[in-house]
Amino acid sequence: RQQRIGVENACDLARRFLHEGVDVVLCDVISHETAALYRDLLAGVLIVQLRLPLAEARRRASLRPLHLTEDEFDALHGLQTHDMAVDATLEVGLMSLEEQSEAVARLWQP
């Protein structure tokens, strides 16, 4: 329920920005259900999955305060399935932040 409300609120805000001509990027950990909800609520949404190996995700998470237990972290990472209904998947384990941004921007271009 919490995820659904969050997606609905994010989409409401995104539609307002889009109506004003402002490009929008939403970052979220999605499931099949939330991906479908994004598609229902945002016309033309582009869903890009950024995928990391678990060890690299743990390394990056260790660089900032972590508010999840190890089991919660592993479960969240496990949501990165190969059969997710996404438009594109980027393996970002060896990419810098700039390279990730550029790769997403290339996908976003018409």
N, C-alpha and C positions, 0 to 999 in steps of 0.2 A: 504494500500500500504506500509506504514511504517513497519507494522508487517511482511509482506511478505519479504521485503528487509532484515530485521533483521534476520529472520529465514534462508533465503538463505545464508547470510554472515556467520552466526553461523555454518551452515552445511558445508560450504566451509572450514572453519577453522578446524572444527571437523574432516573432512575427511583427512586433511593434518596431524593432530596429529595422527589419527588412522593409517595412512599409515606408520608413523614412530614408531608404536608400543606403543603409549601413550594412556592410557585410557582417556575417555572424559566424563564429566558430564556437561550438559547444564541445566541451570535453567531459566524457563520462565513461564509466565502466558499464557496458551494456550487456543485456541478456537478449535472448530471442524475443522475449515479451517487450522489453523496452525499445529494441530496434524497431519492432512493428509499430509501437506507439509513436516513435519519432516519425516514421514514414506516414502514418495516418495524420499527424498533426502539423507537419511541415512539408509543404509541397516542394518537390525537387531536392529534398535533403540528400546530401552526399555523406555516406557513412564510411569512414576510413578506420580500419583497425590497425593500431600500432602494437606490434607483437614483440615481446622480449622473452628470451629464455629465463626460466625461473631464477637461476643463479644471478643473472644480471639485474633482474627486477629486485632481488634481495639486496644486492650491492647498492643500487641507486636508492632504495628505500632507507638503507642504513645511513645515508648522508643527511637525513632530515628527521625530525621527530616522527616517530611511528606510533600510531594510535590503534593498531590492530595486534591481536595475538598472532603468533606464528601460524596457528591453524587457520585463523581468519584470513591472513595474508595468502596462504596456500590456496584456500578455497576461492578467494577473489581472483587469483592468478589462473586458477582452473577454469574460470569462465571463458578464457580465451580459447574457444573451440575452433577447429578448422572448418566447421560447417556453419559458422555464424553467417547470417544474412547481411553481409556487408558489400559495399561496392568495390572496395579495394583493401588489400592487406599489405602493410609495410613491415618488413622485418627490420627493426630499428636498433637491434643490439649493438651494432658496430657504427651507428650513425651519430654524429654530433647533433646538438639541438638545431643548429643552422641547417644541416643536411636534412633533418626530419621536416623542418618547416618548408624547405624548398621542395621536397618530394610531395608533400601535401599540396602545396601551391600548384605544382604541375598537374596534379589530379583534378584540382578545382577549376583550372582554366577550361573554357568551353572549347 
